[in-house]
Amino acid sequence: IRPLSAFPEMQTTIKRLLAQLSEVIKTGVVETAISQ
C-alpha cells in the first residue's frame, strides 16, 4: 500500500472534504443551540 503522499491531489481532496464536513457540523451545532 502506497502512502497518501503518493497521491497529492487525493490528499488535497480529502482535506477539503474534511474542512467542509467540519463547517457543516459547526453550523449544525450552532443552529441546534439557537433553535433550543
C-alpha positions in Angstrom: 0.0 0.0 0.0 1.4 3.3 -1.0 1.1 6.2 1.4 -1.4 9.0 0.7 1.6 11.3 -0.1 1.9 9.4 -3.3 -1.5 10.9 -4.3 -1.2 14.6 -3.5 -4.4 15.5 -5.3 -6.3 12.9 -3.3 -4.8 14.3 -0.1 -6.0 17.8 -1.1 -9.5 16.5 -1.9 -9.7 14.7 1.5 -8.5 17.8 3.3 -11.1 19.9 1.5 -13.9 17.4 2.3 -12.9 17.3 6.0 -12.9 21.1 6.1 -16.4 21.2 4.5 -17.6 18.5 6.9 -16.3 20.3 10.0 -18.0 23.5 8.7 -21.3 21.7 8.3 -21.0 20.2 11.8 -20.2 23.6 13.3 -23.1 25.2 11.5 -25.5 22.4 12.6 -24.4 22.7 16.2 -24.8 26.4 16.2 -28.3 26.2 14.6 -29.3 23.5 17.1 -28.2 25.6 20.0 -30.1 28.6 18.7 -33.3 26.8 18.0 -33.5 25.4 21.5 
